[in-house]
Amino acid sequence: MNNLLRDTLAERAAGAEPPPLDLDAIVAAGNRQISRRRAIGVLGGAVAAAAAVIGTATVVRPRESQPQPAKPAPFAERRVTYALGSTIHYGDEILSVAPLRITAFVQTDAGFVFLDEGNDIHVADRSGTRKLGAAASWELTADFRGNLVGWIDPLKIPNESVVYDVLAGRELVRTAVGNKLPPTVDLAYSPRIIAIDGGTAYLDTAHGPYRWDIQANRGDFLTGVGMNAVRAVAAGQIVFQQPLEQRPPAVNLTIAKSVTEKPSVRFVGQQAHLSPTAEYVVTQPDDARPDVQPPWTHLHLTATKSGNRIALPDQTYSKFYFGQWIDDETCTIAAEYPKTGVLDLLVVNARTGATKVAVSQLTTLNFSTTPPRVANLALPTGRQIIDLFA
């Protein structure tokens, strides 16, 4: 090209308007899989020319078409967890609820629900603490997974069974079904939420247990079963008294899908804590203060299919308190040294029998001086550790 021709072309280019560009069309064409390479080659040159002329043109990338993954629930992970005073220890994380003091609590995927000394119900998470109800329960119940928690509201006459969604911040169930009694009747046991198992709640009422469909908000009465006969439910398996009628304290238990079955496997104890898949069960006394009394007053860890006991390190510790199921076969147990009252928090593998110390000397166990004699430690069972005989 001679100098005259080059000068002429440069002069015309300088006076020309830039060609109009449809960047959306360019991007769309560039994303077509059939002619992707050819489109990129041709359009890349066009874009480069446009950039040279305009100087500020930018190719707009298409928005991400794939749905973004849902944010994980903030407390879905089960870690070694306990509460002392106003503090929840969630693994290495600490949540303070000061000036409130925790007497009992449970974990949901959306946060911890706890009772304070005035028996008020609160939710605690990383944003703080909020109150749910006043003097509404002595016990809380939650599923191993999910956002639901249950309690009994004794301020209502008759008492009302409540299931609450912590994430949604609303009640899903509130019913007095089964709790209407003549005013002169005095119950040996209080109504309670036995378990929340997926979309089903098991309500222990004054007339006996109900299997309650949470979504439909209606339930079926378990015919022929008295109050306190059903102790725990998980994965559709029910721990119940066998036989169903026993003189207090009723401590002979079994497990099946229905309370009408009579399996050969037997356990002893009052409280029952099933693993998420119902492969293992922990039983212990109602007062949660095992002592040198009949054998059923000790804590027992048992395989539900075989009935085989998993040994605990009772040569080192004198008393044990169930904590929580971390997964399908691993649980935590607070273990008390003899005479001193000092506690270690153990992690126990029910399948292998292996035990290790998760938290060494976490506290010295002591109890309040007035009934109910509540311990200074709370474990995420929803029930207080109390001592009936202190």
PEDA-V14816 format. One record per residue. N is the residue number from 1. SS is DSSP state (H for helix, E for strand, C for the rest). OMEGA is omega in radians with two decimals (999 if undefined). NEAR is the number of other ideal C-beta (glycine too) atoms within 8 Angstrom. Layout:
{{N	SS	OMEGA	NEAR} {N	SS	OMEGA	NEAR}}
This chain:
{{1	C	3.12	3} {2	C	-3.04	5} {3	H	-3.11	5} {4	H	-3.14	6} {5	H	3.14	8} {6	H	3.14	9} {7	H	-3.13	8} {8	H	3.13	8} {9	H	3.12	8} {10	H	-3.13	8} {11	H	3.14	8} {12	H	3.13	8} {13	H	-3.13	7} {14	H	-3.10	6} {15	H	-3.08	5} {16	C	3.03	6} {17	C	3.10	3} {18	C	3.14	8} {19	C	3.10	6} {20	C	3.14	4} {21	C	3.05	10} {22	C	-3.06	6} {23	H	3.10	9} {24	H	3.13	7} {25	H	3.13	7} {26	H	-3.13	13} {27	H	3.13	12} {28	H	3.12	8} {29	H	-3.13	9} {30	H	-3.13	10} {31	C	3.14	8} {32	C	-3.04	9} {33	C	-3.02	4} {34	C	-3.09	4} {35	C	-3.00	6} {36	H	-3.06	10} {37	H	3.13	6} {38	H	-3.13	7} {39	H	-3.14	11} {40	H	-3.13	9} {41	H	-3.11	8} {42	H	-3.05	8} {43	H	3.09	11} {44	H	3.09	8} {45	H	3.13	8} {46	H	3.13	10} {47	H	3.12	12} {48	H	3.11	8} {49	H	3.13	8} {50	H	3.13	12} {51	H	3.13	9} {52	H	-3.11	7} {53	H	-3.04	8} {54	H	3.09	8} {55	C	-3.09	6} {56	C	-3.12	4} {57	C	-3.12	10} {58	C	3.08	4} {59	C	3.13	8} {60	C	3.13	7} {61	C	3.13	5} {62	C	3.08	7} {63	C	3.11	4} {64	C	-3.07	5} {65	C	-3.13	4} {66	C	3.11	4} {67	C	3.13	3} {68	C	3.13	5} {69	C	3.13	4} {70	C	3.11	4} {71	C	3.14	4} {72	C	3.09	5} {73	C	-2.98	9} {74	C	-3.10	9} {75	C	-3.13	12} {76	C	3.14	7} {77	C	3.05	4} {78	C	3.10	9} {79	C	3.03	8} {80	C	-2.94	12} {81	E	3.05	15} {82	E	3.14	16} {83	E	3.04	14} {84	E	3.12	10} {85	C	-3.09	7} {86	C	-2.99	9} {87	E	3.00	12} {88	E	3.08	15} {89	E	-3.09	12} {90	E	-2.95	10} {91	C	3.10	7} {92	C	-3.10	2} {93	E	-3.12	7} {94	E	3.07	7} {95	E	3.13	11} {96	E	3.06	7} {97	C	-3.11	13} {98	C	0.16	6} {99	C	-3.14	4} {100	C	3.08	11} {101	C	-3.05	8} {102	C	3.07	15} {103	C	3.08	11} {104	E	3.13	14} {105	E	3.04	14} {106	E	3.09	14} {107	E	2.92	10} {108	E	3.14	16} {109	C	-3.08	10} {110	C	-3.13	11} {111	E	3.14	10} {112	E	3.08	15} {113	E	-3.04	15} {114	E	3.01	18} {115	E	3.05	14} {116	C	-3.09	12} {117	C	3.07	6} {118	C	3.13	5} {119	C	3.03	10} {120	C	-3.10	11} {121	E	-3.13	12} {122	E	2.97	14} {123	E	3.09	11} {124	E	3.01	12} {125	E	-3.05	11} {126	C	3.11	4} {127	C	-3.14	3} {128	E	-3.06	5} {129	E	3.05	8} {130	E	-3.06	6} {131	E	3.12	8} {132	E	-3.07	9} {133	E	-3.11	10} {134	C	3.06	6} {135	C	-2.92	8} {136	C	-3.09	14} {137	C	2.96	12} {138	C	-3.03	8} {139	C	3.10	11} {140	C	3.13	16} {141	E	3.09	13} {142	E	3.04	14} {143	C	3.09	10} {144	C	3.11	7} {145	C	3.04	6} {146	C	-2.98	9} {147	C	-3.02	11} {148	E	3.07	15} {149	E	-3.13	14} {150	E	3.09	14} {151	E	3.05	14} {152	E	3.05	15} {153	E	-3.09	13} {154	C	3.11	9} {155	C	3.08	6} {156	C	3.09	8} {157	C	-0.02	3} {158	C	3.12	9} {159	C	-3.13	13} {160	E	3.06	11} {161	E	-3.02	20} {162	E	2.93	13} {163	E	-2.99	16} {164	E	3.07	12} {165	E	-3.07	11} {166	C	-3.12	13} {167	C	-3.13	9} {168	C	-3.13	6} {169	C	-3.12	5} {170	E	3.07	6} {171	E	3.06	8} {172	E	3.14	10} {173	E	2.91	12} {174	E	-3.04	8} {175	E	3.05	10} {176	C	-3.10	10} {177	C	3.07	9} {178	C	-3.03	13} {179	C	3.13	13} {180	C	-3.10	6} {181	C	2.99	8} {182	C	-3.06	4} {183	C	-3.09	4} {184	C	-3.08	4} {185	C	3.09	7} {186	C	-3.06	4} {187	C	3.04	9} {188	C	3.12	6} {189	C	3.10	8} {190	C	3.01	8} {191	C	3.14	14} {192	E	2.95	9} {193	E	-3.08	16} {194	E	-3.06	12} {195	E	2.90	11} {196	E	-3.05	16} {197	E	-3.06	11} {198	C	-3.13	6} {199	C	-3.11	5} {200	E	3.03	11} {201	E	3.08	15} {202	E	-3.05	16} {203	E	3.03	15} {204	E	-3.06	13} {205	E	3.14	13} {206	C	-3.14	12} {207	C	-3.12	7} {208	E	-3.00	12} {209	E	3.02	14} {210	E	2.94	13} {211	E	-2.94	9} {212	E	3.05	15} {213	E	-3.01	10} {214	C	-3.11	13} {215	C	3.13	6} {216	C	-3.13	5} {217	C	3.03	9} {218	E	-3.04	5} {219	E	3.11	11} {220	E	3.11	5} {221	E	3.07	9} {222	C	-3.00	11} {223	C	3.05	4} {224	C	-3.10	6} {225	C	-3.12	11} {226	C	3.13	7} {227	C	3.10	13} {228	C	3.13	9} {229	C	3.10	13} {230	E	-3.02	16} {231	E	-3.09	12} {232	E	3.07	12} {233	E	3.02	13} {234	E	3.12	13} {235	C	3.12	8} {236	C	3.13	8} {237	E	-3.04	12} {238	E	2.97	13} {239	E	-3.07	14} {240	E	3.11	14} {241	E	3.06	12} {242	C	0.07	10} {243	C	-3.08	6} {244	C	3.12	11} {245	C	3.10	5} {246	C	3.05	9} {247	C	3.11	3} {248	C	-0.06	5} {249	C	3.14	6} {250	C	-3.01	10} {251	C	3.13	9} {252	E	-3.01	11} {253	E	3.02	15} {254	E	-3.10	12} {255	E	3.11	14} {256	E	3.09	11} {257	C	-3.12	6} {258	C	3.14	6} {259	C	3.09	12} {260	C	3.11	4} {261	C	3.12	7} {262	C	-3.11	5} {263	C	-3.12	8} {264	C	-3.11	4} {265	C	-3.10	10} {266	C	3.02	9} {267	E	3.03	15} {268	E	3.13	10} {269	C	3.12	13} {270	C	3.00	12} {271	E	3.08	13} {272	E	-3.14	13} {273	E	-3.12	12} {274	E	3.00	15} {275	C	-3.05	13} {276	C	3.13	11} {277	C	3.13	7} {278	C	3.09	13} {279	C	-3.09	10} {280	E	3.09	14} {281	E	3.00	15} {282	E	3.08	13} {283	E	-3.14	15} {284	E	-3.11	15} {285	C	3.11	11} {286	C	-3.11	6} {287	C	3.07	8} {288	C	3.11	12} {289	C	-3.11	12} {290	C	-3.13	11} {291	C	-3.12	7} {292	C	-3.14	2} {293	C	3.07	4} {294	C	-3.07	4} {295	H	-3.10	5} {296	H	3.14	11} {297	H	3.08	8} {298	C	3.07	8} {299	C	-3.13	14} {300	E	3.03	11} {301	E	-2.95	13} {302	E	2.97	13} {303	E	-2.97	10} {304	C	-3.11	13} {305	C	-3.08	6} {306	C	-3.03	6} {307	C	-3.12	11} {308	C	3.11	6} {309	E	3.03	7} {310	E	-3.03	11} {311	C	3.03	6} {312	C	-3.07	12} {313	C	-3.07	9} {314	C	3.00	8} {315	C	-3.14	3} {316	C	-3.04	6} {317	E	-3.11	12} {318	E	-3.10	7} {319	E	-3.10	10} {320	E	3.13	14} {321	E	-3.12	15} {322	E	-3.14	14} {323	E	-3.07	14} {324	E	2.91	12} {325	E	3.11	11} {326	C	3.05	10} {327	C	-3.01	7} {328	C	-3.08	8} {329	C	-3.08	9} {330	E	3.12	10} {331	E	3.04	16} {332	E	3.14	16} {333	E	3.02	15} {334	E	-3.05	15} {335	E	-3.03	15} {336	E	3.06	13} {337	E	3.14	12} {338	C	3.04	6} {339	C	-3.02	5} {340	C	-3.06	6} {341	C	3.11	9} {342	E	-3.08	10} {343	E	2.83	14} {344	E	3.03	13} {345	E	-3.05	15} {346	E	2.93	13} {347	E	-3.04	13} {348	E	3.02	14} {349	E	-3.05	10} {350	C	-3.12	14} {351	C	-3.08	5} {352	C	-3.06	5} {353	C	-3.12	9} {354	C	-3.13	6} {355	E	3.05	9} {356	E	3.13	6} {357	E	3.10	8} {358	E	3.11	8} {359	E	-3.10	10} {360	E	3.08	5} {361	E	-3.06	7} {362	E	3.07	11} {363	E	2.94	9} {364	E	-3.04	7} {365	C	2.99	11} {366	C	-3.03	6} {367	E	3.06	11} {368	C	-3.02	6} {369	C	3.14	4} {370	C	-3.14	4} {371	C	-0.17	3} {372	C	-3.07	6} {373	C	-3.00	12} {374	E	-3.13	9} {375	E	3.08	12} {376	C	3.12	8} {377	E	3.01	14} {378	E	3.07	14} {379	C	-2.94	14} {380	C	3.07	13} {381	C	-3.05	11} {382	C	-3.13	10} {383	C	3.09	9} {384	C	2.93	12} {385	C	-3.11	12} {386	E	3.10	12} {387	C	-3.13	10} {388	C	-2.97	7} {389	C	-3.12	6} {390	C	999	6}}
